[in-house]
Amino acid sequence: MTTRTIGPFQLDRQIGVGGMGVVYSAIYPQNGKTVAVKLLAPGLVSDRKVLKRFEREMEILKRLNHPNIVKYYGGGTDGDQRYYVMEYIDGGSLLDVLKLRDRLTWDKAIQIGRQVASALEHAHNAGIIHRDLKPANLFLTKKGRLKLGDFGIARDTEATALTAAGKTVGTYAYMAPEQIQAGPAISRKTDLYALGCLLYEVIVGETPFQSENPMDMLMQHLKDDPYNIRDKVPECPLALDTLVDELLAKDPDDRPYDSLAVHTRLGEIRDQMLVEENSTMVNTVIGQQISEKSSKTAKAEGAEVTNKPKKRKKKKKSNESVPFHERTWFLATCLLVLVGATAWMMSRGEDWYRNHWQDGMAGDSYAQREARDHATKYLGKWSDGEYTDEARKVVDEVNARSLEEQLRSLAKRPRADVSPFRQQCAEVVKQETDEGLFYTFEWDEAAEQPLKANPLRVMQRWKALIDKSEEMDQSGSTAEEKNEIRWLTRVCEKHHDSFRRKLLQSPSAEEYFRERMLAAEELAEKSAPEAKEIWRYALKEFGQVDQLKEFSNYVSQRLDRKPADIPEGKQSESQPDTDPVVDEEVAESAP
C-alpha cells in the first residue's frame, strides 16, 4: 500500500474531521516524530472565504505558545492542497473522558479549570478570543495535561454576530448570551462563560441547559438560570458552586474580571478545602478516641452493676499489656501532629510563600504565574510583612510580562477597548518594529540581538511615557487603573533600559548621537520646541557618560542658546548585517 505524503510528512490515519477539513496523524521522517496534520478539504480550496478562515487559524496559532495550548509547527501548500502541522496529542479529549465516566469529582474539576484558565489567559493576552470552548476541544496528553485546541472560529477583534459560531448542539450548550444576540461585545468574558458551562458539566455530568432544540437551548442561555451545582452534587464546595454561578452570569460585567482571577480563585478553593479536610481529620480522631473511651467506661459500669463483684484492690495494668497504638503517648503524639499540620495549613508562614514564589520565578512562564499567585496570597495576608516588597515585585514583574504580550498583539491590531496609556505603549512597540529595532524581553528564550538602527528616538518616547505615568499615578485613578499604569511603566522601563545598554555597548553609539543631533538642529531652524526636548533628554540620560562627553558639552551650550558645532563622533567601521530572510515553510519549522 502506497504511503500518502503531504509536504515532507507521511500521513498515517485520520484522527479528526471538522467543518473545514480533516486531521491526520503523520510522521516527520527526518526525526521520526509523530505530528498532527490538518488538511483543508479539497472541495473548499476554491472557496476564498473558507481559505481565508483556514489561514487565519494558522496566524492565530503562530502567536500562541503555552503548555496548555496545542503547539503549532508551521503550514504550507502541496500542489493545490493547503495544510498546517501541529502537536500530536495522544490521550484523546475531555469529551472522551466524560463519555466514559459521566462526571468527575470537584477536585478534578478544579485541576481542569486551572489549566483551561491558564490557557485562556495566554490567548487573551495575545488578543485571541477562542469562542468555542468545550470538552471536544480540550485534548489530553498521556500524562494528563490538558491542551486547548481548534481555534477555527477564534477571533482577535470584537464580534457580535452568531453566524460564525459552531454548528453543533454541543457548541450551543456553551454559548454566552452576547454570542447569541447583539448587545455586549464579545470579549475575554465570553470564554469565561463557556468555562463556567464546562466546569458545570464536569462536576454535574450535564451542561447547565438541556434541550434537543437548538433554539430552545439558546433561549435558556438568554433567559433561564441553571440549577445550583450543590442541588445535584451536595459534596461540591460552596465556593466552587458560587464561582461557577458567577461565570454563568448573563451580564459579562457580573463575571470574574479575567482568566487570571478564575485561576487564582480555583487555587484558593483547593487550598481551603485541603485545610478543612485536615481539620476534619483531627476532629474525627478526637471524636473516635472520646467515643472509644466512653464505650469502655459504659461497659465497665454495666458489668459492675450486673455482677456486683466484691471490692478488691485493682492491680495496676502493665504498659506491656497495652498495644502501643492505644497508649496515651502515641495518641497524644498523633493528635499534636494533626493539630500542627492543620495549623500549618491554615497559617503558612511567610518563608513558605517566599520559597514557593522564588522557585516559581526560576521556572517557565507557567511556573511564574503560579509564583505570582503565591505572592498575591502573601500580600493578602501580610500587607506589611518581611517580604512585602519582594512579593510586590514578583506580582509586578509577571503582570508586566503579560502586558508585554498584549502590547505586541495590540501593536499589530489596535483596539478601541483598551486604555489610552496602553494604546500609546503599543504605538511605541510598533515604532520599534517599523524602525528595525529588536527588543527581547528578559524572559524570552530568543538571544538578544545587537543594535541595527538608531534607538534614540524610540528611547525618548519610552522615557516620555515613564514621566507621564508618574503624573497619571497622582491623578486620582482607580486601584485597577493604578495597577495597570504601574505594570505598563515597568514595561516602558525595561524597553528603555535595554536599548540604553545596547546603545552604550554599540560601536556606532557616537554616530547615532550625531544623527540625532542633526535632526534636532533641523527642528531648531524651524523654531520647533521638539529640538529642546531632544537636547534635554540627551543631557539628562547621557550627561554623565564619559564616552559621550563631547555631545554633553554641545547639548549644554545649545540649551543655553549658544551656538555650537555637533561633534564629529567616531564612525563605525562596519554595520551589522541584517538578518537573512527566514523561510517559514513547514519543512523548516517542523519539530
C-alpha positions in Angstrom: 0.0 0.0 0.0 1.5 3.4 -1.0 2.0 5.8 1.8 0.4 9.1 1.2 2.6 12.2 1.8 2.0 15.9 2.0 4.9 18.2 2.1 7.7 16.3 4.0 5.1 14.4 6.1 3.9 10.8 5.8 0.2 10.6 6.6 -0.9 7.8 8.9 -4.5 7.7 9.9 -7.5 10.0 10.2 -7.9 11.3 13.8 -10.5 14.0 13.4 -12.8 15.8 11.0 -14.4 19.3 11.1 -16.2 21.8 9.0 -13.1 22.9 7.1 -11.0 19.8 6.8 -9.6 16.6 8.1 -6.9 15.9 10.7 -4.4 13.1 10.3 -1.6 11.7 12.4 1.6 11.8 10.4 5.3 11.1 10.7 8.1 13.6 10.1 10.8 11.3 8.5 13.8 13.5 9.5 13.3 12.6 13.2 10.5 10.1 13.3 8.3 12.4 15.4 4.5 12.0 15.2 2.6 15.2 14.4 -1.0 16.1 13.5 -1.6 17.5 10.1 -4.8 19.4 9.3 -5.8 19.4 5.6 -8.2 21.9 4.1 -11.0 19.8 2.4 -10.2 19.7 -1.4 -13.7 20.8 -2.2 -13.2 24.0 -0.2 -9.9 25.1 -1.7 -11.6 27.4 -4.2 -13.8 28.9 -1.5 -12.0 32.2 -0.8 -13.9 32.7 2.5 -13.1 29.3 3.8 -9.4 29.6 2.7 -9.1 32.9 4.5 -10.6 31.4 7.6 -8.1 28.4 7.4 -5.2 30.8 7.0 -6.5 33.0 9.9 -6.5 29.9 12.1 -2.8 29.4 11.3 -2.0 33.0 12.0 -3.6 32.7 15.4 -1.8 29.5 16.3 1.5 31.2 15.4 1.0 33.7 18.1 0.3 31.2 20.9 3.0 29.3 22.8 1.7 27.9 26.1 1.9 24.4 27.8 -1.9 24.2 27.8 -2.4 25.1 24.1 -1.8 22.8 21.2 1.6 23.8 19.7 1.7 25.0 16.1 4.7 23.9 13.9 4.0 25.5 10.5 2.0 25.4 7.4 2.4 25.0 3.7 0.9 24.1 0.3 1.4 20.8 -1.6 0.1 21.3 -5.1 -3.4 22.7 -4.5 -3.6 21.2 -1.0 -3.4 23.7 1.9 -2.3 22.3 5.2 -0.7 23.0 8.6 1.1 21.0 11.2 0.6 20.9 15.0 1.5 18.9 18.1 0.1 15.4 18.2 -1.9 14.8 21.4 -2.1 11.1 22.3 -4.6 10.9 25.1 -8.0 11.7 23.5 -10.2 14.6 24.6 -12.0 15.6 27.7 -15.2 14.7 25.9 -14.0 11.1 25.7 -13.3 11.1 29.4 -16.8 12.4 30.2 -18.4 9.8 28.0 -16.7 7.1 30.0 -17.1 8.5 33.5 -20.2 10.7 33.1 -18.8 13.2 35.6 -15.6 13.9 37.6 -15.0 14.9 41.2 -15.0 18.6 42.2 -11.2 18.5 42.9 -10.6 17.1 39.4 -12.8 19.9 38.0 -10.6 22.4 39.8 -7.5 20.9 38.2 -9.2 21.1 34.8 -10.4 24.7 35.4 -7.0 26.0 36.4 -5.3 24.5 33.3 -8.0 25.9 31.0 -7.9 29.3 32.7 -4.2 29.4 32.3 -4.5 28.7 28.5 -7.2 31.3 28.2 -5.1 33.9 30.0 -2.3 33.4 27.5 -4.7 33.6 24.5 -6.5 36.6 25.8 -3.2 38.4 26.5 -2.4 37.8 22.8 -5.8 39.3 21.8 -7.4 36.0 20.9 -11.0 35.0 22.0 -11.5 31.3 21.5 -15.3 31.4 21.2 -15.7 27.6 21.1 -14.5 26.2 24.4 -16.0 22.8 25.1 -14.8 19.3 26.1 -14.2 18.2 22.5 -11.7 21.0 22.0 -9.7 20.1 25.2 -7.1 17.4 24.4 -5.3 15.2 26.9 -1.7 14.0 26.9 -0.9 10.6 28.3 0.4 12.4 31.4 -2.9 14.1 32.0 -2.1 17.7 30.8 -4.9 19.5 29.0 -4.3 21.2 25.7 -6.7 23.7 24.3 -7.1 23.3 20.5 -9.3 24.1 17.5 -9.1 27.9 17.1 -11.1 27.6 13.9 -13.7 30.2 14.9 -11.4 32.2 17.3 -11.4 36.0 16.9 -9.0 38.7 17.8 -11.4 41.5 17.1 -14.8 42.4 18.5 -17.8 40.5 17.2 -21.5 40.5 17.9 -23.0 38.1 15.4 -23.9 34.4 15.8 -23.1 33.5 12.2 -19.5 32.4 12.9 -20.4 30.1 15.8 -20.2 26.4 15.5 -23.0 24.3 14.0 -23.4 21.5 16.6 -25.8 21.5 19.6 -22.7 20.8 21.7 -21.4 24.3 20.8 -24.7 25.9 21.5 -24.5 24.3 25.0 -21.5 26.6 25.9 -22.6 29.8 24.1 -22.6 33.0 26.0 -25.6 35.4 25.7 -23.5 38.0 23.9 -22.7 35.5 21.2 -26.4 34.8 20.6 -27.7 38.4 20.2 -26.5 41.9 19.7 -25.5 43.6 22.9 -22.3 43.5 24.8 -19.3 43.0 22.6 -17.7 39.5 22.5 -14.7 39.7 24.8 -12.5 37.5 27.0 -15.5 37.2 29.3 -17.3 35.3 26.6 -14.8 32.5 27.0 -15.3 32.7 30.8 -19.0 31.9 30.3 -18.1 28.8 28.3 -15.6 27.9 31.1 -18.5 28.1 33.6 -20.6 25.7 31.4 -17.6 23.4 31.1 -17.0 23.2 34.9 -20.7 22.7 35.5 -20.7 19.8 33.1 -17.5 18.2 34.6 -19.0 18.3 38.1 -22.6 17.6 37.4 -22.4 15.3 34.4 -24.5 17.5 32.1 -24.4 21.0 30.7 -26.3 23.8 32.5 -29.1 23.9 29.9 -30.6 20.9 28.3 -32.7 20.7 25.1 -32.8 18.8 21.8 -34.0 22.0 20.1 -31.0 24.4 19.5 -33.2 27.5 19.5 -34.8 26.5 22.8 -31.3 26.0 24.3 -30.2 29.4 23.1 -33.2 31.0 24.7 -32.3 29.2 28.0 -28.9 30.9 27.9 -30.6 34.2 27.5 -33.4 33.9 30.0 -33.0 31.0 32.4 -30.8 30.2 35.4 -29.4 26.7 35.8 -29.8 24.5 38.9 -27.2 25.1 41.6 -24.5 22.6 41.4 -24.9 21.7 45.1 -28.5 20.8 44.4 -27.2 18.0 42.2 -23.8 17.3 43.8 -24.0 18.2 47.5 -20.3 17.4 48.2 -19.3 20.3 45.8 -17.7 23.1 47.9 -20.0 26.1 48.2 -17.2 28.4 47.0 -16.8 26.4 43.8 -20.6 26.5 43.2 -20.5 30.3 43.7 -17.6 30.7 41.3 -19.4 28.7 38.5 -22.6 30.7 39.2 -20.6 34.0 38.6 -19.0 32.6 35.4 -22.6 31.9 34.1 -23.8 35.4 34.7 -25.9 36.8 31.8 -24.2 40.2 32.0 -20.4 40.0 31.2 -19.7 42.7 33.8 -21.0 40.3 36.5 -18.5 37.6 35.6 -14.9 37.5 37.1 -12.5 40.1 35.8 -10.4 37.7 33.7 -8.9 34.2 33.5 -6.2 35.0 36.0 -8.8 35.8 38.6 -10.6 32.5 37.9 -7.2 30.6 38.1 -6.4 32.3 41.4 -9.8 31.6 43.0 -9.8 28.0 41.9 -6.4 27.6 43.7 -7.7 29.3 46.8 -10.7 26.9 46.9 -8.4 23.9 46.5 -6.2 25.2 49.4 -9.1 26.0 51.6 -10.7 22.5 51.1 -7.3 20.9 51.9 -7.3 22.8 55.2 -10.8 21.8 56.0 -10.0 18.1 55.2 -7.1 18.2 57.7 -9.3 19.9 60.3 -12.0 17.2 59.8 -9.3 14.5 60.2 -8.3 16.0 63.5 -11.8 16.2 64.8 -12.5 12.6 63.6 -9.5 11.3 65.5 -10.5 13.2 68.7 -14.1 12.0 68.3 -13.1 8.4 67.9 -10.9 8.5 71.0 -13.7 10.1 73.0 -16.2 7.6 71.7 -13.9 4.6 72.5 -13.2 5.8 76.0 -16.9 6.4 76.6 -17.8 3.0 75.3 -15.2 1.3 77.5 -16.4 3.2 80.5 -20.0 2.3 79.9 -19.1 -1.4 79.5 -17.2 -1.3 82.8 -20.0 0.4 84.6 -22.6 -2.0 83.2 -20.5 -5.0 84.3 -20.2 -3.6 87.8 -23.9 -3.2 88.1 -24.7 -6.6 86.8 -22.2 -8.7 88.6 -21.7 -6.6 91.7 -18.3 -8.1 92.5 -16.6 -7.8 95.8 -14.5 -4.8 96.3 -10.8 -5.6 95.8 -7.7 -3.8 95.2 -7.1 -3.4 91.4 -3.8 -4.5 90.0 -2.1 -1.8 88.0 -2.1 -2.6 84.3 1.4 -3.1 82.9 2.4 -0.9 79.9 3.5 -4.1 78.2 -0.1 -5.3 78.1 -1.4 -2.2 76.3 -0.9 -2.1 72.5 1.3 0.8 71.5 -1.4 2.4 69.3 -3.6 2.7 72.3 -1.0 4.2 74.6 -1.5 7.8 75.8 1.9 9.0 74.5 1.1 7.6 71.0 -2.4 9.1 70.8 -1.1 12.4 72.1 1.7 12.5 69.6 -0.8 11.8 66.7 -3.1 14.5 67.9 -0.3 17.0 68.2 1.0 16.1 64.7 -2.5 16.5 63.2 -3.2 19.8 65.1 0.2 21.1 64.0 -0.4 20.1 60.3 -3.7 21.8 60.4 -2.3 24.9 62.0 0.4 25.0 59.4 -2.0 24.6 56.5 -4.2 27.4 58.0 -1.4 29.8 58.6 1.5 29.1 56.3 4.5 31.2 57.3 6.0 34.0 55.3 9.0 31.8 54.4 6.8 29.2 52.9 5.2 31.6 50.4 8.6 33.2 49.6 10.2 29.8 48.9 7.4 28.9 46.5 7.4 32.2 44.6 11.2 32.1 44.3 11.1 28.5 43.0 8.3 29.5 40.5 10.2 32.6 39.2 13.1 30.3 38.3 10.8 28.1 36.1 8.9 28.5 32.9 6.1 31.0 32.3 3.5 28.6 33.7 5.5 28.3 37.0 6.0 32.0 37.1 2.2 32.6 37.0 2.0 30.2 40.0 4.7 32.3 41.7 2.5 35.4 41.2 -0.4 33.6 42.8 1.7 32.8 45.9 3.0 36.4 46.1 -0.6 37.7 45.7 -1.8 35.5 48.6 1.2 36.6 50.7 0.2 40.2 50.2 -3.3 39.4 51.2 -2.1 38.0 54.5 0.9 40.3 55.2 0.4 43.8 53.9 3.5 44.9 55.9 5.4 41.6 56.1 9.1 40.8 56.0 9.0 40.1 52.2 6.2 42.5 51.2 8.4 44.5 48.8 9.8 41.3 47.2 6.2 39.9 46.8 5.0 43.1 45.1 8.0 43.0 42.7 7.1 39.4 41.7 3.5 40.4 41.1 4.6 43.4 39.1 7.1 41.5 37.0 4.8 38.8 36.0 1.9 41.1 35.3 4.2 43.3 33.3 5.2 40.2 31.3 1.5 39.6 30.5 1.0 43.2 29.4 4.1 42.9 27.2 2.4 40.1 25.3 -0.7 42.2 24.9 1.3 45.2 23.7 2.9 43.1 20.9 -0.6 42.0 19.8 -2.1 45.5 20.2 0.8 46.9 18.1 -0.4 44.8 15.2 -4.1 45.2 15.7 -5.2 48.4 17.6 -8.4 48.1 19.6 -10.8 50.6 21.0 -11.5 48.8 24.3 -8.1 49.5 25.9 -6.9 52.4 27.9 -5.2 55.3 26.1 -1.9 54.7 28.0 -1.8 51.1 26.9 -2.5 52.1 23.3 0.3 54.7 23.5 2.7 52.0 24.7 1.6 49.7 21.9 2.3 52.5 19.4 6.0 52.7 20.6 6.3 48.9 20.3 5.1 49.2 16.7 7.6 52.1 16.1 10.4 49.8 17.3 9.5 47.2 14.7 9.0 49.9 12.0 12.4 51.3 12.7 14.2 48.0 12.6 14.8 47.7 16.4 14.6 44.3 18.0 13.7 44.2 21.7 14.0 40.9 23.6 12.2 40.8 26.9 14.4 39.3 29.6 12.3 36.2 29.9 12.2 35.4 26.2 14.2 32.4 25.1 15.5 34.1 22.0 19.0 35.5 22.1 19.3 39.3 22.5 20.2 41.0 19.2 22.7 43.9 18.8 21.5 47.3 17.6 20.9 47.6 13.9 19.3 51.0 13.9 19.4 54.2 15.9 17.3 53.7 19.1 17.4 57.3 20.4 14.0 58.4 19.0 12.2 55.4 20.4 14.1 55.7 23.8 12.9 59.3 24.1 9.3 58.2 23.6 9.6 55.4 26.2 11.1 58.0 28.7 8.2 60.4 27.9 5.7 57.6 28.8 7.6 56.9 32.0 7.4 60.5 33.0 3.7 60.6 32.0 2.9 57.6 34.2 4.2 59.4 37.2 1.7 62.2 36.6 -1.1 59.8 35.9 -0.5 57.9 39.1 -1.2 61.0 41.1 -4.4 62.0 39.2 -6.9 60.1 41.3 -7.1 56.9 39.2 -8.9 53.8 40.5 -6.8 51.0 42.1 -7.2 48.9 38.9 -6.0 51.7 36.7 -3.1 52.4 39.0 -2.0 48.8 38.8 -2.1 48.8 35.0 -0.1 52.1 34.9 2.5 50.6 37.3 2.8 47.4 35.2 2.9 49.3 31.9 5.6 51.6 33.4 7.6 48.6 34.2 7.4 47.5 30.5 8.5 51.0 29.4 11.5 51.0 31.8 12.5 47.6 30.5 12.5 48.7 26.9 14.2 52.0 27.6 17.0 50.4 29.8 17.6 47.6 27.3 18.2 50.0 24.4 20.3 52.3 26.6 22.5 49.4 27.5 22.8 48.3 23.8 23.5 51.8 22.7 26.4 52.3 25.1 27.8 48.9 24.0 27.5 49.7 20.3 30.5 50.8 18.2 28.0 53.1 16.4 26.9 55.0 19.6 28.6 58.3 18.7 27.3 58.1 15.1 23.8 57.5 16.4 24.1 60.6 18.6 25.4 62.8 15.8 22.4 61.7 13.6 20.0 62.6 16.4 21.6 66.0 17.0 21.4 66.8 13.3 17.7 66.1 13.5 17.4 68.5 16.4 19.3 71.2 14.6 16.8 70.9 11.7 14.0 71.3 14.1 15.7 74.3 15.8 15.9 76.1 12.4 12.1 75.8 12.2 11.8 77.0 15.9 10.2 73.7 16.7 10.0 73.0 20.5 10.9 69.3 19.8 14.6 70.4 19.4 14.9 71.3 23.0 13.1 68.1 24.1 15.8 66.1 22.2 18.6 68.1 23.8 17.1 67.8 27.3 16.6 64.1 27.0 20.2 63.6 25.8 21.7 65.7 28.6 19.5 64.0 31.3 20.1 60.4 30.2 23.7 60.6 29.0 25.2 63.7 30.6 27.4 61.7 32.9 28.6 59.2 30.3 32.3 59.7 29.6 32.3 58.4 26.1 29.7 60.9 25.1 31.2 63.9 26.9 31.6 65.9 23.8 28.0 65.6 22.9 27.0 66.5 26.5 29.0 69.8 26.2 27.4 70.5 22.9 23.9 69.9 24.2 24.6 72.1 27.3 25.6 75.0 25.0 22.6 74.6 22.8 20.2 74.6 25.8 21.9 77.8 26.9 21.1 79.2 23.4 24.7 79.4 22.5 26.0 78.3 19.0 27.9 75.1 19.0 29.2 72.5 16.4 27.9 69.0 16.6 30.9 66.7 17.5 32.0 64.5 14.6 32.0 61.3 16.6 33.6 58.1 15.7 32.4 56.4 12.5 31.8 52.7 13.0 33.9 50.5 10.7 31.0 48.3 9.6 27.4 48.0 10.2 25.9 44.6 11.4 24.4 42.6 8.7 20.7 42.4 8.6 19.0 39.1 9.4 18.7 36.7 6.5 15.2 36.1 5.2 13.9 33.1 7.1 11.8 30.6 5.2 8.7 30.0 7.3 7.6 26.9 5.3 6.7 24.0 7.4 9.7 21.9 6.3 12.0 24.2 8.3 9.6 24.9 11.2 8.6 21.4 12.0 9.7 19.8 15.2 
